[in-house]
Amino acid sequence: MRSEDGEIADMMCCVSCGTADVDNIKLKEYNLLDGSAASQKHTSQQERDYCESRAAEIHDDIMFRQPESSHLGECPICLLPLSLDTKHAIMQSCCSKLTCIGCFYASIRYEVVKVIKRRSCPFCRQPEPESAAEIEHYKMKRRKANDPVAIQGAGKRRYHDGDYERAFEYFSKAIEVEAGDAEAEAHYCLSFMYRDGKGIGRDAQKRVYHLEEAAIGGHPKARHDLGVHEVYQGRIERAARHFIISANLGHDASLKALRELRAAGEVGHEDFVTAFRAHQAAVNATKSRQRAEALAIGAMQIVDKSRSNRANGK
């Protein structure tokens, strides 16, 4: 629980610019003026302009920080960064963990050698579901446990089924739970809904808001889309900053956009080379011998066929 002194400090601090009645009070919130005691003192246009300018600076400081990793994070087993190519990882319906194809393939090999008849999750060791009904049962259990990954996954399924109202509810709930990758992905999905207007009406401002929240959470595609948005707005310098951040996470389309900006003279050669090297380092960090072996034998195709058969009751 917050102390009484902390609550008083917030009341004495302008929530927009951070100006406080007492020098030792630091900025607590980043929203625009909301009627707090100190905010109400900033009544002149000059002071309001300063507050809004300061709020914009704080927003950009948060917006343009380089995330340590993408919103996908690491494989929970081998602890190597997950590839941005979602075909190189598998979502486990039993525990909602995204495991890399290398660890999944290693688990299958182990079970074949040990002559284990029924495969299990490589992370939680729950027996692998054998039917579509069992898969749905696992997913429902995760949703009831308030698992944000399962919740936003349900939102995607509703969206593809055309049930946009329910999809919106699931994405919004996943954001409320606030849990890293699922939250960033849910924000990104909502940006699509506000862009296309399916079920909720088009709203460019809300679309940008959700793209920004997803980008702050380390979502490279959202960051790339923000860069494209800034290009259309004529703010090339901001666009380049977005592309550099997402290229540093290994996002191919952002590196391509930077290459085009360099050709147009909007990005310096040194900045592009730095981003190119960071991109290559991020991609290389997702590679391993085990993952390469799994991809070489087409492990993903085997998994997809197996799951398709189960879904069809075969």
Residue frames as qw, qx, qy, qz and C-alpha x, y, z in Angstrom:
[[0.000, 0.887, 0.461, 0.000, 0.00, 0.00, 0.00],
 [0.368, 0.571, -0.042, 0.733, 1.20, 3.53, -0.78],
 [0.361, -0.351, -0.497, 0.707, 2.13, 5.69, 2.17],
 [0.040, 0.894, 0.402, -0.193, 0.26, 8.88, 3.01],
 [0.241, -0.692, 0.268, 0.626, 3.43, 10.88, 2.27],
 [0.323, 0.000, 0.737, 0.594, 3.60, 9.33, -1.20],
 [0.162, 0.693, 0.683, 0.164, 0.00, 10.27, -1.97],
 [0.108, -0.904, -0.141, 0.389, 0.60, 13.83, -0.78],
 [0.343, -0.435, 0.490, 0.673, 3.72, 14.02, -2.95],
 [0.293, 0.335, 0.756, 0.479, 1.72, 13.06, -6.04],
 [0.038, 0.860, 0.506, -0.049, -0.87, 15.74, -5.26],
 [0.209, -0.864, 0.083, 0.451, 1.88, 18.37, -5.03],
 [0.365, -0.302, 0.641, 0.604, 3.47, 17.40, -8.33],
 [0.554, 0.510, -0.145, -0.642, 2.29, 18.46, -11.80],
 [0.800, 0.030, 0.600, 0.007, 1.51, 15.15, -13.48],
 [0.692, 0.716, 0.089, 0.033, 2.42, 16.55, -16.89],
 [0.431, 0.777, -0.341, 0.307, 5.79, 18.27, -16.52],
 [0.783, -0.141, -0.465, 0.389, 6.85, 17.10, -13.06],
 [0.079, 0.521, -0.254, 0.811, 7.16, 20.57, -11.55],
 [0.566, -0.462, -0.662, 0.169, 6.71, 20.21, -7.79],
 [0.292, -0.902, -0.043, -0.316, 6.00, 22.52, -4.90],
 [0.628, -0.673, 0.381, 0.086, 8.89, 20.84, -3.06],
 [0.292, 0.713, -0.589, -0.242, 12.23, 20.29, -4.80],
 [0.185, -0.325, 0.927, -0.039, 12.69, 16.71, -3.59],
 [0.702, 0.316, 0.533, -0.352, 9.46, 15.47, -5.21],
 [0.157, -0.227, 0.757, 0.592, 10.09, 13.62, -8.47],
 [0.543, 0.153, -0.347, -0.750, 7.78, 13.17, -11.41],
 [0.482, -0.032, 0.819, -0.309, 5.27, 10.38, -10.72],
 [0.619, 0.502, 0.595, -0.105, 2.96, 10.32, -13.72],
 [0.307, -0.128, 0.519, 0.788, 3.26, 11.07, -17.42],
 [0.203, 0.669, 0.693, 0.176, -0.30, 12.06, -18.36],
 [0.110, 0.498, 0.142, 0.849, -1.41, 15.54, -19.33],
 [0.160, -0.213, 0.402, -0.876, -2.90, 17.96, -16.83],
 [0.411, -0.332, -0.827, -0.194, -5.56, 16.24, -14.79],
 [0.431, -0.731, -0.211, -0.485, -6.54, 18.69, -12.09],
 [0.718, -0.297, -0.423, 0.466, -3.97, 17.89, -9.39],
 [0.294, -0.870, -0.204, 0.338, -3.19, 20.72, -6.98],
 [0.380, -0.486, 0.343, 0.709, 0.10, 21.71, -8.64],
 [0.324, 0.302, 0.686, 0.578, -1.34, 21.29, -12.15],
 [0.021, 0.850, 0.524, 0.040, -4.12, 23.76, -11.41],
 [0.296, -0.768, 0.042, 0.566, -1.48, 26.42, -10.71],
 [0.328, -0.157, 0.582, 0.727, -0.20, 26.14, -14.28],
 [0.371, 0.685, 0.564, -0.275, -3.01, 28.21, -15.70],
 [0.174, 0.758, -0.237, -0.582, -1.22, 30.59, -18.07],
 [0.848, 0.513, -0.039, -0.131, -0.85, 29.56, -21.70],
 [0.300, 0.723, -0.606, 0.141, 2.93, 29.75, -21.41],
 [0.391, -0.388, 0.771, -0.320, 2.95, 27.37, -18.46],
 [0.851, 0.210, 0.380, -0.295, 0.51, 25.01, -20.15],
 [0.691, 0.659, -0.290, -0.060, 2.68, 25.00, -23.28],
 [0.028, 0.625, -0.749, 0.219, 5.70, 24.17, -21.13],
 [0.644, -0.155, 0.662, -0.351, 3.83, 21.33, -19.44],
 [0.870, 0.413, 0.162, -0.214, 2.73, 19.87, -22.76],
 [0.490, 0.723, -0.484, 0.053, 6.23, 20.21, -24.18],
 [0.214, -0.509, 0.781, -0.290, 7.71, 18.51, -21.12],
 [0.793, 0.054, 0.509, -0.331, 5.14, 15.72, -21.34],
 [0.797, 0.578, -0.125, -0.125, 6.07, 15.19, -25.00],
 [0.212, 0.690, -0.673, 0.163, 9.75, 14.95, -24.04],
 [0.492, -0.294, 0.747, -0.335, 9.00, 12.35, -21.38],
 [0.863, 0.308, 0.270, -0.297, 6.84, 10.40, -23.83],
 [0.662, 0.664, -0.348, -0.020, 9.61, 10.36, -26.44],
 [0.095, -0.611, 0.750, -0.236, 12.18, 9.34, -23.84],
 [0.670, -0.055, 0.683, -0.285, 10.09, 6.25, -23.10],
 [0.798, 0.523, 0.116, -0.277, 9.09, 5.71, -26.73],
 [0.620, 0.694, -0.364, 0.042, 12.62, 5.66, -28.16],
 [0.458, -0.579, 0.666, -0.105, 14.36, 3.49, -25.59],
 [0.523, 0.337, -0.746, -0.239, 15.97, 0.42, -27.12],
 [0.886, -0.308, 0.103, -0.330, 14.30, -2.72, -25.65],
 [0.366, -0.535, 0.760, 0.045, 16.66, -5.40, -24.39],
 [0.227, 0.036, 0.938, 0.259, 14.80, -7.99, -26.47],
 [0.343, -0.208, -0.529, -0.748, 11.72, -8.40, -28.59],
 [0.632, -0.269, 0.207, -0.697, 8.35, -8.98, -26.95],
 [0.897, 0.042, -0.402, -0.176, 8.81, -12.71, -27.61],
 [0.530, -0.699, 0.451, -0.163, 11.73, -12.93, -25.21],
 [0.055, 0.480, -0.874, -0.058, 13.61, -16.22, -24.81],
 [0.740, -0.081, -0.627, -0.231, 12.79, -19.88, -25.16],
 [0.611, -0.639, 0.241, -0.400, 11.99, -20.99, -21.58],
 [0.984, -0.134, 0.075, 0.094, 14.09, -24.15, -22.02],
 [0.781, 0.199, 0.016, 0.592, 17.33, -23.25, -23.84],
 [0.272, -0.805, -0.167, 0.500, 17.10, -19.55, -22.87],
 [0.350, -0.016, 0.430, 0.832, 18.17, -18.39, -26.33],
 [0.299, 0.373, 0.069, -0.876, 16.25, -15.47, -27.88],
 [0.586, 0.431, 0.683, -0.064, 13.24, -16.58, -29.90],
 [0.265, 0.095, 0.542, 0.792, 13.26, -15.87, -33.62],
 [0.325, 0.320, 0.122, -0.882, 10.89, -13.19, -34.90],
 [0.494, 0.090, -0.680, -0.535, 9.77, -15.81, -37.42],
 [0.650, -0.223, 0.431, -0.585, 6.91, -17.43, -35.50],
 [0.909, 0.212, -0.284, -0.218, 7.27, -20.55, -37.66],
 [0.503, 0.401, -0.674, 0.363, 10.41, -21.30, -35.66],
 [0.127, -0.164, 0.710, -0.672, 8.55, -21.70, -32.36],
 [0.422, -0.330, -0.792, -0.293, 5.60, -23.66, -31.02],
 [0.391, -0.389, 0.268, -0.790, 2.93, -22.50, -28.60],
 [0.228, -0.081, -0.954, 0.175, 2.06, -25.12, -26.00],
 [0.448, -0.498, -0.376, -0.641, -1.67, -25.14, -25.27],
 [0.700, -0.418, -0.556, 0.163, -1.13, -26.77, -21.85],
 [0.527, -0.534, -0.238, 0.616, 1.04, -24.01, -20.33],
 [0.262, 0.951, 0.164, -0.010, 0.96, -21.22, -22.95],
 [0.446, -0.649, 0.394, 0.474, 4.75, -21.33, -23.26],
 [0.657, 0.729, -0.147, -0.124, 6.35, -20.52, -26.60],
 [0.709, -0.427, 0.486, 0.280, 9.21, -22.99, -27.08],
 [0.217, 0.650, -0.533, -0.498, 11.71, -22.93, -29.91],
 [0.888, 0.285, -0.227, -0.282, 11.60, -25.59, -32.60],
 [0.406, 0.490, -0.736, 0.231, 15.02, -26.86, -31.47],
 [0.254, -0.232, 0.756, -0.557, 13.87, -27.73, -27.96],
 [0.799, 0.147, 0.199, -0.548, 10.64, -29.22, -29.24],
 [0.765, 0.434, -0.459, -0.128, 12.57, -31.38, -31.71],
 [0.174, 0.423, -0.808, 0.371, 14.99, -32.49, -28.97],
 [0.547, -0.108, 0.567, -0.606, 12.04, -33.52, -26.82],
 [0.872, 0.287, -0.066, -0.391, 10.60, -35.61, -29.66],
 [0.571, 0.487, -0.656, 0.082, 13.95, -37.31, -30.28],
 [0.138, -0.340, 0.782, -0.503, 14.28, -38.19, -26.60],
 [0.708, 0.043, 0.419, -0.567, 10.80, -39.71, -26.50],
 [0.821, 0.403, -0.314, -0.253, 11.46, -41.74, -29.66],
 [0.361, 0.462, -0.770, 0.251, 14.69, -43.15, -28.23],
 [0.227, -0.165, 0.765, -0.580, 12.98, -43.99, -24.92],
 [0.233, -0.255, -0.870, -0.352, 10.00, -45.48, -26.80],
 [0.146, 0.315, 0.550, -0.760, 7.55, -43.21, -25.01],
 [0.230, 0.467, 0.805, 0.283, 4.19, -43.71, -26.68],
 [0.021, 0.899, 0.420, 0.124, 2.57, -40.38, -25.83],
 [0.430, 0.380, -0.118, 0.810, 4.54, -37.18, -26.30],
 [0.356, -0.751, -0.435, 0.347, 4.57, -34.51, -23.62],
 [0.113, 0.983, 0.004, 0.145, 5.13, -30.77, -23.44],
 [0.708, 0.294, -0.322, 0.555, 8.89, -30.08, -23.44],
 [0.006, -0.539, 0.310, -0.783, 8.39, -27.44, -20.75],
 [0.540, -0.362, 0.377, -0.659, 5.74, -28.56, -18.24],
 [0.033, 0.163, -0.986, -0.021, 5.67, -32.28, -19.24],
 [0.624, 0.251, 0.418, -0.611, 1.90, -32.31, -19.52],
 [0.530, 0.171, 0.789, 0.261, 0.84, -35.10, -21.94],
 [0.061, 0.151, -0.414, -0.896, 0.33, -33.69, -25.42],
 [0.608, 0.303, 0.356, -0.642, -3.37, -33.36, -26.36],
 [0.318, -0.004, 0.890, 0.327, -4.64, -36.04, -28.72],
 [0.185, 0.624, 0.716, 0.253, -7.75, -34.33, -30.06],
 [0.053, 0.512, 0.157, 0.843, -9.15, -30.92, -30.90],
 [0.569, -0.699, -0.312, -0.300, -11.44, -31.18, -27.87],
 [0.771, -0.422, -0.202, 0.432, -8.48, -31.81, -25.57],
 [0.426, 0.222, 0.043, 0.876, -6.59, -28.86, -27.06],
 [0.220, -0.630, -0.232, -0.708, -9.58, -26.60, -26.43],
 [0.722, -0.612, -0.323, 0.017, -9.86, -27.96, -22.89],
 [0.669, -0.169, -0.141, 0.710, -6.26, -26.97, -22.19],
 [0.179, 0.370, 0.143, 0.901, -6.80, -23.50, -23.63],
 [0.447, -0.686, -0.335, -0.466, -9.95, -22.99, -21.60],
 [0.749, -0.502, -0.292, 0.319, -8.10, -23.94, -18.41],
 [0.507, 0.003, -0.030, 0.862, -5.43, -21.36, -19.17],
 [0.086, -0.535, -0.254, -0.801, -8.03, -18.67, -19.83],
 [0.623, -0.672, -0.354, -0.186, -9.79, -19.46, -16.55],
 [0.724, -0.375, -0.175, 0.552, -6.42, -19.10, -14.84],
 [0.044, 0.972, 0.045, -0.225, -6.27, -15.57, -16.29],
 [0.656, -0.176, 0.427, 0.597, -3.33, -16.47, -18.53],
 [0.217, 0.746, -0.052, -0.627, -2.80, -13.41, -20.80],
 [0.013, -0.328, 0.786, 0.524, -1.23, -15.47, -23.59],
 [0.143, 0.321, 0.933, 0.072, -4.25, -17.77, -23.72],
 [0.189, 0.721, 0.448, -0.494, -6.59, -14.78, -23.54],
 [0.194, 0.669, -0.299, -0.653, -5.02, -12.91, -26.46],
 [0.078, -0.117, 0.918, 0.371, -4.83, -16.20, -28.38],
 [0.222, 0.530, 0.803, -0.158, -8.58, -16.56, -27.94],
 [0.188, 0.757, 0.095, -0.618, -8.93, -13.01, -29.22],
 [0.047, 0.434, -0.668, -0.603, -7.06, -13.90, -32.40],
 [0.124, 0.190, 0.958, 0.174, -9.27, -16.91, -33.01],
 [0.210, 0.696, 0.577, -0.372, -12.42, -14.82, -32.52],
 [0.112, 0.684, -0.220, -0.686, -11.02, -12.19, -34.87],
 [0.024, 0.241, -0.825, -0.511, -10.35, -14.71, -37.64],
 [0.111, 0.393, 0.913, -0.016, -13.84, -16.15, -37.10],
 [0.035, -0.492, -0.399, -0.772, -15.33, -12.70, -37.66],
 [0.479, -0.739, -0.473, 0.040, -16.49, -12.24, -34.05],
 [0.369, 0.518, -0.177, 0.751, -14.87, -8.83, -33.69],
 [0.458, -0.717, 0.039, -0.525, -16.75, -7.80, -30.56],
 [0.911, -0.410, 0.013, 0.046, -15.49, -10.81, -28.61],
 [0.760, 0.283, -0.106, 0.575, -12.02, -10.39, -30.10],
 [0.046, 0.709, -0.135, 0.691, -11.93, -6.82, -28.81],
 [0.699, -0.639, 0.061, -0.316, -12.97, -7.99, -25.35],
 [0.951, -0.153, -0.028, 0.269, -10.25, -10.64, -25.22],
 [0.569, 0.452, -0.116, 0.677, -7.50, -8.28, -26.44],
 [0.211, -0.744, 0.111, -0.624, -8.57, -5.64, -23.92],
 [0.839, -0.526, 0.038, -0.136, -8.55, -8.18, -21.12],
 [0.883, 0.091, -0.094, 0.451, -5.08, -9.42, -22.07],
 [0.274, 0.610, -0.153, 0.727, -3.84, -5.83, -21.78],
 [0.530, -0.707, 0.059, -0.464, -5.45, -5.42, -18.37],
 [0.943, -0.293, -0.072, 0.137, -3.56, -8.47, -17.08],
 [0.051, 0.922, -0.381, 0.037, -0.29, -6.74, -18.07],
 [0.817, -0.323, 0.452, 0.152, 2.14, -9.52, -18.91],
 [0.357, -0.474, 0.592, 0.545, 4.93, -8.72, -21.33],
 [0.093, -0.078, 0.773, 0.622, 4.67, -10.44, -24.71],
 [0.069, 0.545, 0.832, 0.079, 0.92, -11.07, -24.51],
 [0.009, -0.794, -0.301, 0.529, 0.25, -7.43, -23.63],
 [0.065, -0.504, 0.430, 0.746, 2.39, -6.13, -26.51],
 [0.074, 0.124, 0.873, 0.465, 0.76, -8.54, -28.97],
 [0.054, 0.673, 0.719, -0.166, -2.73, -7.59, -27.75],
 [0.003, 0.736, 0.021, -0.676, -1.93, -3.90, -28.27],
 [0.064, -0.285, 0.667, 0.685, -0.71, -4.71, -31.78],
 [0.080, 0.375, 0.897, 0.219, -3.90, -6.63, -32.57],
 [0.045, 0.776, 0.491, -0.392, -6.03, -3.72, -31.36],
 [0.048, -0.563, 0.285, 0.774, -4.07, -1.38, -33.62],
 [0.053, 0.064, 0.838, 0.540, -5.20, -3.52, -36.56],
 [0.020, 0.612, 0.787, -0.072, -8.82, -3.37, -35.41],
 [0.006, -0.794, -0.205, 0.572, -8.73, 0.41, -35.14],
 [0.098, -0.370, 0.547, 0.745, -6.99, 0.66, -38.51],
 [0.058, -0.157, -0.856, -0.489, -9.53, -1.49, -40.35],
 [0.423, -0.105, 0.113, -0.893, -12.54, -0.51, -38.26],
 [0.546, -0.124, -0.785, -0.266, -13.78, -4.06, -37.92],
 [0.536, -0.476, -0.687, 0.116, -16.33, -4.20, -35.12],
 [0.408, -0.608, -0.343, 0.589, -15.20, -1.02, -33.37],
 [0.248, 0.957, 0.153, 0.002, -14.92, 1.70, -36.03],
 [0.682, 0.371, -0.104, 0.622, -11.78, 3.30, -37.42],
 [0.345, -0.938, -0.012, 0.042, -9.81, 5.55, -35.11],
 [0.648, 0.582, -0.279, 0.405, -6.37, 6.70, -36.26],
 [0.158, -0.730, 0.431, -0.506, -5.45, 8.19, -32.89],
 [0.819, -0.361, 0.366, -0.257, -6.23, 5.01, -30.97],
 [0.936, 0.316, -0.073, 0.139, -4.43, 2.96, -33.60],
 [0.393, 0.672, -0.405, 0.479, -1.24, 4.97, -33.05],
 [0.486, -0.619, 0.415, -0.456, -1.66, 4.73, -29.27],
 [0.949, -0.152, 0.250, -0.114, -1.80, 0.92, -29.38],
 [0.793, 0.495, -0.189, 0.301, 1.12, 0.77, -31.82],
 [0.073, 0.740, -0.443, 0.502, 3.17, 2.88, -29.41],
 [0.699, -0.474, 0.403, -0.352, 2.28, 0.71, -26.43],
 [0.987, 0.124, 0.090, 0.048, 3.20, -2.43, -28.39],
 [0.588, 0.650, -0.278, 0.393, 6.46, -0.87, -29.57],
 [0.247, -0.714, 0.469, -0.458, 7.42, 0.13, -26.03],
 [0.859, -0.266, 0.373, -0.226, 6.80, -3.51, -25.10],
 [0.343, -0.452, 0.752, 0.334, 9.39, -4.61, -27.68],
 [0.705, 0.443, 0.551, -0.058, 7.09, -5.48, -30.61],
 [0.339, -0.277, 0.474, 0.764, 9.24, -4.99, -33.77],
 [0.180, 0.466, 0.713, 0.492, 6.34, -5.06, -36.24],
 [0.127, -0.889, -0.422, 0.126, 4.49, -2.39, -34.27],
 [0.353, -0.659, 0.172, 0.642, 7.68, -0.30, -34.21],
 [0.320, 0.044, 0.639, 0.698, 8.02, -0.73, -37.98],
 [0.065, 0.702, 0.657, 0.269, 4.41, 0.33, -38.53],
 [0.231, -0.871, -0.189, 0.390, 5.04, 3.45, -36.44],
 [0.372, -0.381, 0.412, 0.739, 8.02, 4.21, -38.65],
 [0.207, 0.372, 0.707, 0.565, 5.85, 3.92, -41.76],
 [0.101, -0.854, -0.508, 0.052, 3.27, 6.18, -40.11],
 [0.311, -0.747, 0.050, 0.586, 5.94, 8.80, -39.41],
 [0.346, -0.038, 0.582, 0.734, 7.12, 8.64, -43.03],
 [0.076, 0.630, 0.669, 0.387, 3.59, 9.42, -44.22],
 [0.241, -0.900, -0.304, 0.200, 3.47, 12.30, -41.74],
 [0.428, 0.814, -0.127, 0.372, 6.71, 13.68, -43.16],
 [0.456, -0.798, 0.369, -0.140, 8.66, 13.12, -39.93],
 [0.814, 0.401, -0.414, 0.065, 11.55, 11.21, -41.45],
 [0.124, 0.539, -0.683, 0.477, 13.95, 11.59, -38.51],
 [0.619, -0.228, 0.520, -0.542, 11.43, 10.00, -36.12],
 [0.929, 0.247, -0.085, -0.262, 10.71, 7.28, -38.68],
 [0.580, 0.521, -0.588, 0.217, 14.41, 6.45, -38.93],
 [0.206, -0.444, 0.689, -0.535, 14.67, 6.18, -35.13],
 [0.835, -0.026, 0.310, -0.454, 11.82, 3.67, -35.11],
 [0.874, 0.404, -0.258, -0.080, 13.34, 1.63, -37.93],
 [0.288, 0.579, -0.679, 0.346, 16.75, 1.56, -36.22],
 [0.476, -0.334, 0.620, -0.526, 15.27, 0.28, -32.95],
 [0.903, 0.119, 0.250, -0.329, 13.31, -2.53, -34.63],
 [0.720, 0.554, -0.416, 0.050, 16.21, -3.40, -36.96],
 [0.015, -0.570, 0.719, -0.398, 18.37, -3.77, -33.85],
 [0.684, -0.135, 0.570, -0.434, 15.90, -6.47, -32.73],
 [0.333, -0.100, 0.888, 0.300, 16.41, -8.39, -35.98],
 [0.522, 0.608, 0.485, -0.349, 13.40, -7.12, -37.94],
 [0.535, 0.112, 0.571, 0.612, 14.06, -7.53, -41.67],
 [0.213, 0.789, 0.484, 0.314, 11.45, -5.07, -42.98],
 [0.260, -0.942, -0.038, 0.208, 12.84, -2.30, -40.78],
 [0.536, -0.407, 0.446, 0.590, 16.36, -2.90, -42.08],
 [0.420, 0.429, 0.608, 0.519, 14.99, -2.71, -45.62],
 [0.001, 0.941, 0.328, 0.080, 13.26, 0.59, -44.80],
 [0.418, -0.783, 0.190, 0.418, 16.54, 1.96, -43.44],
 [0.557, -0.037, 0.560, 0.613, 18.33, 0.90, -46.61],
 [0.263, 0.705, 0.526, 0.396, 15.76, 2.86, -48.64],
 [0.202, -0.967, -0.121, 0.101, 16.14, 5.92, -46.42],
 [0.546, -0.514, 0.360, 0.555, 19.91, 5.71, -46.79],
 [0.481, 0.289, 0.587, 0.584, 19.57, 5.57, -50.58],
 [0.070, 0.861, 0.403, 0.301, 17.39, 8.68, -50.38],
 [0.343, 0.441, -0.268, 0.785, 20.01, 10.45, -48.27],
 [0.515, -0.677, -0.090, -0.518, 17.82, 10.56, -45.16],
 [0.848, -0.514, 0.123, 0.039, 20.00, 8.20, -43.08],
 [0.038, 0.820, -0.565, -0.087, 23.77, 8.41, -42.80],
 [0.730, 0.319, -0.603, -0.035, 26.01, 5.56, -43.92],
 [0.147, 0.309, -0.789, 0.510, 27.48, 5.08, -40.44],
 [0.554, -0.073, 0.436, -0.705, 24.03, 4.89, -38.82],
 [0.864, 0.212, -0.213, -0.404, 22.93, 2.31, -41.37],
 [0.572, 0.358, -0.718, 0.170, 26.05, 0.17, -40.91],
 [0.136, -0.253, 0.720, -0.632, 25.61, 0.23, -37.13],
 [0.726, 0.056, 0.260, -0.634, 21.98, -0.86, -37.46],
 [0.792, 0.335, -0.453, -0.234, 22.93, -3.53, -40.01],
 [0.350, 0.331, -0.810, 0.334, 25.49, -5.06, -37.64],
 [0.361, -0.116, 0.619, -0.687, 23.06, -4.96, -34.72],
 [0.809, 0.180, -0.059, -0.557, 20.43, -6.64, -36.91],
 [0.698, 0.331, -0.634, -0.022, 22.82, -9.43, -37.87],
 [0.083, 0.278, -0.797, 0.530, 23.85, -9.92, -34.24],
 [0.584, -0.023, 0.401, -0.705, 20.20, -10.18, -33.16],
 [0.854, 0.249, -0.258, -0.377, 19.44, -12.75, -35.87],
 [0.538, 0.370, -0.734, 0.187, 22.56, -14.78, -35.09],
 [0.208, -0.287, 0.688, -0.633, 21.64, -14.84, -31.39],
 [0.784, 0.043, 0.221, -0.579, 18.51, -16.82, -32.26],
 [0.778, 0.371, -0.478, -0.167, 20.48, -19.57, -34.02],
 [0.523, -0.495, 0.678, -0.149, 21.76, -22.82, -32.55],
 [0.105, 0.253, -0.921, -0.278, 22.85, -26.23, -33.83],
 [0.225, 0.269, 0.895, -0.277, 19.73, -27.81, -32.36],
 [0.418, 0.637, 0.266, -0.590, 17.42, -25.33, -34.07],
 [0.279, 0.554, -0.572, -0.537, 19.26, -25.72, -37.37],
 [0.042, -0.061, 0.993, 0.094, 18.85, -29.51, -37.22],
 [0.326, 0.456, 0.714, -0.419, 15.14, -29.18, -36.52],
 [0.411, 0.685, -0.028, -0.602, 14.63, -26.84, -39.46],
 [0.114, 0.451, -0.780, -0.418, 16.75, -29.03, -41.75],
 [0.062, 0.106, 0.991, 0.056, 14.52, -32.08, -41.25],
 [0.332, -0.329, -0.445, -0.764, 11.33, -30.05, -41.54],
 [0.160, -0.202, -0.836, 0.485, 10.29, -30.50, -37.91],
 [0.286, 0.236, 0.238, -0.898, 7.71, -27.72, -38.16],
 [0.549, 0.113, -0.518, -0.646, 5.96, -29.46, -41.07],
 [0.413, -0.091, -0.902, 0.088, 5.82, -32.68, -39.05],
 [0.011, -0.249, -0.633, 0.733, 4.32, -30.84, -36.08],
 [0.388, 0.214, -0.070, -0.894, 1.81, -28.96, -38.26],
 [0.544, 0.027, -0.714, -0.440, 0.65, -32.18, -39.92],
 [0.308, -0.159, -0.877, 0.332, 0.33, -33.94, -36.57],
 [0.113, 0.285, 0.461, -0.833, -1.72, -31.11, -35.09],
 [0.458, 0.162, -0.334, -0.808, -3.88, -30.88, -38.19],
 [0.479, -0.068, -0.855, -0.185, -4.66, -34.59, -37.93],
 [0.169, -0.261, -0.775, 0.551, -5.62, -34.23, -34.27],
 [0.243, 0.256, 0.150, -0.924, -7.80, -31.24, -35.02],
 [0.576, 0.144, -0.460, -0.661, -9.60, -33.28, -37.68],
 [0.813, -0.221, 0.353, -0.408, -9.99, -36.26, -35.34],
 [0.823, 0.392, -0.408, -0.055, -7.55, -38.51, -37.20]]
